[in-house]
């Protein structure tokens, strides 16, 4: 599943769901029957894997092929009006639709300019501007971007790659630990640092 990519796990469109079910079924056969050689399950699983990778590559390049396998997005709400025909065609109940809208912070379809049912079953909502969340840009405010912290120590282990990527070294790391009363990385549960070298250290809890 990891080799097939994050898309397989994230979207799970019809073809991905079918392949996942088939792989689990094929793999279980030789495991449940001692008399069945393992190769009888391994070969079809590898075949499905190769087919899935091939289909994914073709889908990425061909819009028609992608639509044939996964379908096309469907507009469920247009200008605040629910398309009853499309709702029935996709077998989506009003309760399910409004549950999705409430989960996004909208209590009525009239607040939605367009709602699209994506091919993976998720609902994408574009509200009218007057119902959209207020942003600093709309208010004319100047907000500085947050500096994303990077983990330097995780559960007592120094993440050397992250340390090097930030242009830091172990000498700097040890000096920061000493400033916070920590003798070694083993005493740190989590340590992060941002681009300005501001650090946050969470000490490991003492064992009871």
N, C-alpha and C positions, 0 to 999 in steps of 0.2 A: 504493500500500500504506500509505503514511503517512496519507493522508486517510481511509482506511477505518478507522483507529484501531489502538491498541496491542493490542486484543483479537484482531484478525486475526492479528497476528504471534505473540502469546503463546500462545493456546490452540490455534489451527488445528484446529477441529472439522470434521466432514465437509463442511459447507456452505462453510466458509472454504477448505478444501483444494481443493474442486471449483472454486470461483471463481478461485483462484490459478492452477490448471492451465489453465483455460479462457482466462484473460486472456493468459498467456504464449503459448498456442497461437494465439490470434487475432492477437496483435501480431506474431507471427513470419511470418504469411502474406504481407502486403504487403512485408515487408523481404526475404524470400527470393525473391520473384517481382517483377522489375522492372516487368512489365506490369500488375501489380495496383495500382490507385490506393491511396494511403495512407488515404483516407477509408473504404475498405472494411474496414480493420482498426480504425480509430478509432471508428466508430459502434458496432459490437458491444461494444467494450471499455468505452465510456462507458455503454452500456446495462446491461452487467453490473455496472458500478460503481454505477449508480443503484439497480439491483435489490438489490445487496448492502447498501447503506445502508438501503434500505427494509425489507429482511428483518431487519436488525439492530435497527432501531427497533421493529418489531412484536414481535420476540423479547424485547426488554427489557420490554415491557408485557404480553405474553401467555405464561403458563406452559405452556399446552397447545401453543401454536405452537412454543415453544422445545423442548419435549420431542419434538414431531413431527420436528423437523429434527436435533436433536443427541442425542436419546435421554435416558435417565435414568441417574444414577449407580447402580452395582451393588455390593452388599455381597459381597466375596470371602471375608472371614474374619469370623466372628462368635463372640465368646467363645473365641478360640483355636482354633476349628474351621474348617477350610477347606471352603467350599461347592463341592464337586466339580462339581455341575450348572452353577453359574454360571461356574465356571472354564472348562468345556468350551464353554458357550454363547458366551463372549466370546473363545474361542480363545487363551487364555493358558496357557502351559505352566507346570509346577511350577518349572522352571529359571528362567523369566522372573520368576515371582512371588518366589522366594527371592533372586534377584539384586536386585530392588527392595528387599526387606526388609533385606538385608545392607547395601545402600547407605544405609539409614536407621539402621543400627546394631542391627538385630534379627536374631538368628541362628535363631530358631525361631518358628513360628506361634503357639505357646502363650504367647508374650510379648505377643501382640497382642489387644487387646479387640475392635477392629473395624478392618477394612481395606476401603476403598471405592475401586472403580475408577471414576474420574471420566469424564465424557463426552469429555474431550480425551485420554484414554488414560493420564493420570497416576494414581499410586496414593497415596491419603491414608491414613495409618496413625495410629490412636489406640491407644497401648499401655496395658497395665494400669498402675496407679499405681506399683506396686513396680518396674516396669521403665522408668518414665519418667525422663528426665534430671532430675537434682537442680537446683533453682533456689534462689536466695537466699531467696525467700519461704518455701519449704519448710523451710529451715534456720533461719528466723527471723532472718535477717540484714538489716540496713538498708543498702541500697546507694544511693548518690547517682547520679542519672541522668547519663550522659555528655553533655557539651556538644558538640553536633555542629559540626564545623568547616565554614566556608564558604570557597570559593575566592575569593581577592581578586585574585591575579595568576596567569595561566595562560600559560606559555611566553612571558613578556615582555610580555603584553598585560593591561592593567588592566581588570578586569570591573566597570565603573562601576555597573551595576545592583545587583550584590551588595554593593558598597561602600555604596551609598546605602541599601539595604534594612537594613543593620546600623547605620545612623545614623552612619556614618563619612564622612570626606572625604579628599581627596587630600593635604591638609596633614598629617593624622595618618599617612597611608600613607608619605609621604616621610620623616617623622620616624622611623618604625619601620625603614625601609630604612637610614637613616643609622646607627641603633643597631647594625645588623648588618653594617655596613661595605659597604653596597651603594649605589652612586651613583644609579642609576635603575632603573625596572622592567625595562628591557631585560636587566639582569643577573640576573634572577630567573626560574627555571624554574617554580616553584610557590610560592605564598604563601597560607596559610589563616589564618583568625581565627575564634574562637568567640565566644559571647555575652558572655564575660568579657574579651574583647579579648586573649586569649592567642594569640600568633601563632607560626606555624611557617614558616620560610623555607628553601627549597631553591634554592641558587644554580645558575645555568646553568653547565654544564661548559665549560671553555675548549676552543676548537676546536684539534684537533691538525693 
